Amino acid sequence: MRRPATDINSKQKKILDFITESLQNEYRCPSVREICNYMGLSSTSTVQSHLNTLERFGYIKRDVNKNRSISVVGMQPKVMPEVTKSEDGQVTSSEPFDFMSVKLRNVPLIGTVQAGMPVTAIQNQEAEIPLPLTLIGNSECFLLRVRGESMRDIGMYEGDLLIVRNQSTANNGDIVVARIEDEATVKRFYRESNRIRLQPENSDFEPIYTESCVIEGKVIGLIRDHI
């Protein structure tokens, strides 16, 4: 049972808030190293001590056998917004909106992108798919179909269509379509001191490190049309 908030100090409260925001906004748990960086700490053991306190007082739960396994007690799991299209063409969404009353805009499907090792960069437009403005807003977007399993742990699977917002910049933790020379990949973006880290969301895959890359866009949702 969760104890009163007075049982934790300001640093532990800040760590708890950071974990909660990451789960809500980025659909995944931060690593211990990311918590270190956020708190301006160099020692992972210090963060582990704070996490032990949060767990002991009932604020979080952890699976010691898994990385990124922190969950906040009482918080419902959140996944990336998903639109599903069944074989008979019926569309449903994990986000609450009424498809019968919203405005639609055609979004181009322009090929495939690798959730794994990079592949030849984005291909030509294949089709246009109408999507609700409530899902994509007024931003210019495009769709890419996923190959590979390197982003599987956040619910991004082979064959899914990624909804990508056109933009050339990214913040740490954003899921992006990145181009390295003539090859494109979808990964989580981190800018480090002298390099860029493109981080998979599957422990079977290694990060990609590069001095520079071109951001083609930020992933803002996905469509699953291959049930």
C-alpha positions in Angstrom: 0.0 0.0 0.0 1.3 3.5 -0.9 2.5 5.4 2.1 2.0 9.2 2.5 4.1 11.4 0.2 5.9 12.8 3.3 7.8 9.5 3.4 9.8 10.4 0.3 12.1 13.4 -0.2 12.2 15.9 -3.0 14.6 14.0 -5.2 12.6 10.8 -4.9 9.4 12.8 -5.8 11.2 14.3 -8.8 12.3 10.8 -10.0 8.7 9.5 -9.5 7.4 12.5 -11.6 9.9 11.8 -14.3 9.0 8.1 -14.5 5.3 9.0 -14.6 5.8 11.6 -17.4 7.9 9.2 -19.4 5.2 6.5 -19.2 2.4 9.0 -20.1 4.2 10.9 -22.9 6.7 8.5 -24.3 4.9 5.2 -23.8 7.9 3.6 -22.1 9.8 3.5 -18.8 13.1 5.4 -18.6 16.3 3.5 -17.9 18.3 4.0 -14.7 21.0 5.8 -16.8 18.3 8.2 -18.2 17.1 8.9 -14.7 20.7 9.6 -13.7 21.1 12.1 -16.6 17.8 13.8 -15.8 18.7 14.2 -12.1 22.3 15.3 -12.9 23.7 12.3 -11.0 26.8 10.3 -12.1 26.1 7.2 -9.9 23.5 4.7 -10.9 23.7 3.3 -7.3 22.3 6.6 -6.0 19.3 6.3 -8.3 18.9 2.6 -7.4 18.7 3.6 -3.7 16.0 6.2 -4.5 14.1 3.6 -6.6 14.4 1.1 -3.7 12.8 3.7 -1.4 10.0 4.4 -3.9 9.3 0.7 -4.2 9.5 0.1 -0.5 6.9 2.8 0.2 4.6 1.4 -2.6 5.0 4.1 -5.3 6.5 1.8 -7.9 6.9 -1.8 -8.8 9.9 -3.4 -10.7 10.8 -6.7 -12.3 14.4 -7.3 -11.4 14.7 -9.7 -14.4 13.8 -7.1 -17.0 15.2 -3.8 -18.2 12.9 -0.7 -18.2 10.4 -2.6 -16.0 9.4 0.2 -13.6 5.6 0.7 -13.3 3.9 3.4 -11.2 1.4 1.9 -8.7 -2.2 2.9 -9.6 -1.2 4.1 -13.1 -2.9 2.4 -16.1 -0.4 1.2 -18.8 -0.4 3.4 -21.8 0.6 2.4 -25.4 1.1 4.4 -28.5 -2.1 5.7 -30.1 -3.3 3.0 -32.5 -5.8 2.8 -35.3 -6.9 -0.6 -36.3 -8.5 -1.6 -39.6 -10.2 -4.9 -39.9 -10.6 -7.1 -43.0 -14.1 -5.8 -43.7 -12.7 -2.2 -43.6 -14.0 -1.2 -40.2 -11.8 1.3 -38.4 -11.4 1.6 -34.7 -8.9 3.5 -32.5 -7.3 3.4 -29.1 -8.0 7.1 -28.9 -11.6 8.2 -28.1 -13.1 9.8 -31.1 -16.1 9.3 -33.4 -15.1 8.4 -37.0 -18.5 9.3 -38.2 -18.3 12.9 -37.2 -14.7 13.9 -37.7 -13.0 15.4 -40.8 -10.6 13.3 -42.7 -7.5 14.1 -44.7 -5.6 11.9 -47.2 -2.2 10.9 -45.9 0.3 9.4 -48.4 1.8 6.0 -47.8 5.3 6.3 -49.2 6.9 2.9 -48.5 8.6 1.0 -45.8 11.1 1.7 -43.0 13.1 -0.7 -41.0 12.6 -1.3 -37.3 15.9 -3.1 -37.2 19.0 -2.3 -39.2 18.7 0.6 -41.7 17.5 -0.1 -45.2 17.4 1.9 -48.4 15.7 5.2 -47.7 12.0 5.9 -48.1 10.5 4.9 -51.4 7.8 6.4 -53.7 4.2 7.1 -52.7 2.2 3.9 -52.9 -1.3 5.1 -51.9 -3.3 7.6 -49.9 -5.2 6.7 -46.7 -7.8 9.0 -45.1 -7.1 9.7 -41.4 -9.0 11.8 -38.9 -7.8 15.3 -38.2 -8.4 14.6 -34.6 -5.5 12.1 -34.9 -3.0 14.0 -37.0 -4.0 17.6 -36.4 -3.0 20.2 -39.0 0.5 18.8 -39.4 1.8 17.4 -42.7 2.1 13.7 -42.2 3.0 10.6 -44.1 2.8 6.8 -43.5 5.5 4.2 -43.6 5.1 0.4 -43.1 7.3 -1.2 -40.5 9.8 -4.0 -41.3 11.5 -5.8 -38.4 11.0 -6.1 -34.7 13.5 -3.7 -33.1 10.6 -1.5 -31.7 8.5 -4.4 -30.6 8.6 -3.6 -26.9 6.4 -0.5 -27.4 3.9 -2.3 -29.6 5.4 -1.5 -33.0 5.2 -4.7 -35.1 6.1 -6.0 -38.6 3.5 -4.7 -41.0 2.2 -1.8 -38.9 1.8 1.6 -40.6 3.5 4.4 -38.8 1.9 7.9 -38.8 4.9 10.2 -39.1 4.7 14.0 -38.7 7.1 15.9 -41.0 9.7 17.6 -39.0 13.5 18.0 -39.2 14.3 18.2 -35.4 13.8 15.9 -32.5 14.0 15.9 -28.7 15.7 13.2 -26.7 13.3 10.3 -26.4 11.3 11.0 -29.5 10.6 8.1 -31.8 11.8 9.2 -35.2 12.4 8.2 -38.8 16.1 8.9 -39.2 18.1 8.8 -42.4 21.8 8.0 -42.3 23.2 8.7 -45.7 20.9 6.8 -48.0 19.4 4.5 -45.4 16.4 5.0 -43.1 15.4 3.5 -39.8 12.8 4.1 -37.0 14.3 4.4 -33.6 14.2 6.4 -30.4 16.4 9.5 -30.7 19.1 10.6 -28.2 21.7 13.3 -28.7 24.8 12.6 -26.7 27.9 14.7 -26.1 29.7 13.9 -29.4 27.3 11.5 -31.2 23.7 10.6 -31.8 22.2 7.3 -30.4 19.3 5.7 -32.2 17.9 3.4 -29.6 15.8 0.3 -30.4 13.0 -0.8 -28.1 14.0 -4.5 -28.1 16.8 -5.9 -26.0 17.8 -8.2 -28.9 19.0 -5.2 -30.9 22.0 -2.9 -30.4 21.8 0.9 -30.6 23.0 2.6 -33.7 25.6 5.3 -33.1 26.3 8.0 -35.6 27.9 11.5 -35.7 24.9 12.9 -37.7 21.6 11.9 -39.3 18.7 13.5 -41.0 15.4 13.5 -39.1 12.6 12.8 -41.6 9.9 13.0 -39.1 8.5 12.1 -35.6 6.3 9.0 -35.2 3.0 10.1 -33.6 0.9 6.9 -33.9 0.3 3.8 -35.9 -2.3 1.9 -37.9 -2.7 -1.9 -37.7 -4.3 -3.0 -40.9 -3.1 -6.6 -40.9 -5.1 -8.4 -38.3 
